Amino acid sequence: MSDVRIGQGWDVHRIAPGRPMILGGVVIPSDFGLEGHSDADILSHAITDALLGAAGLGDIGMHFPDTDPRWEGGDSLMFLRHARDLVSANGYQIANVDSTVILERPKLKDHRAAIRGKLAETLGLGVDQVSVKFKTAERLGPVGEGLSAEAQAVVLLSRK
């Protein structure tokens, strides 16, 4: 078994008026949110998938299917804690998380510290082990047209 593993995660959700915008467990002031079965926190979903993938444990849909009413409106930090615990139970620790949110608006830079702090707390990491970047799609494709938002994440695990 490898002493180091890397995992990659990605998520996308449609823009939805009347829903809260939640990224990394932080509510972002916005006139719209993201559509989804749970709270539609694309950042937490991407990191959850990256953790599960690195540990060879499938993906978020296997653990929290969107057909299960138990997860309707669910807090995505719960999914992230579940993945963290599975990674640990399989003999690994999280070395670092690097993530990117791709969204035309609202601008997110003023929320970076809060998002990093919430993710670090949830994952049991130092803030210096969690990177969160923000990009636009330069008005290209569904994200650039304001129809959706995406998040990408990469995690590195090391043997305990």
Rosetta blueprint (number, residue, H / E / L):
1 M L
2 S L
3 D L
4 V E
5 R E
6 I E
7 G E
8 Q E
9 G E
10 W E
11 D E
12 V E
13 H E
14 R E
15 I E
16 A E
17 P E
18 G L
19 R L
20 P L
21 M E
22 I E
23 L E
24 G L
25 G L
26 V E
27 V E
28 I E
29 P L
30 S L
31 D L
32 F E
33 G E
34 L E
35 E L
36 G L
37 H L
38 S L
39 D L
40 A L
41 D L
42 I H
43 L H
44 S H
45 H H
46 A H
47 I H
48 T H
49 D H
50 A H
51 L H
52 L H
53 G H
54 A H
55 A L
56 G L
57 L L
58 G L
59 D L
60 I H
61 G H
62 M H
63 H H
64 F L
65 P L
66 D L
67 T L
68 D L
69 P H
70 R H
71 W H
72 E L
73 G L
74 G L
75 D L
76 S H
77 L H
78 M H
79 F H
80 L H
81 R H
82 H H
83 A H
84 R H
85 D H
86 L H
87 V H
88 S H
89 A H
90 N L
91 G L
92 Y E
93 Q E
94 I E
95 A E
96 N E
97 V E
98 D E
99 S E
100 T E
101 V E
102 I E
103 L L
104 E L
105 R L
106 P L
107 K L
108 L L
109 K H
110 D H
111 H H
112 R H
113 A H
114 A H
115 I H
116 R H
117 G H
118 K H
119 L H
120 A H
121 E H
122 T H
123 L H
124 G L
125 L L
126 G L
127 V H
128 D H
129 Q H
130 V E
131 S E
132 V E
133 K E
134 F E
135 K E
136 T L
137 A L
138 E L
139 R L
140 L L
141 G H
142 P H
143 V H
144 G H
145 E L
146 G L
147 L L
148 S E
149 A E
150 E E
151 A E
152 Q E
153 A E
154 V E
155 V E
156 L E
157 L E
158 S E
159 R E
160 K L
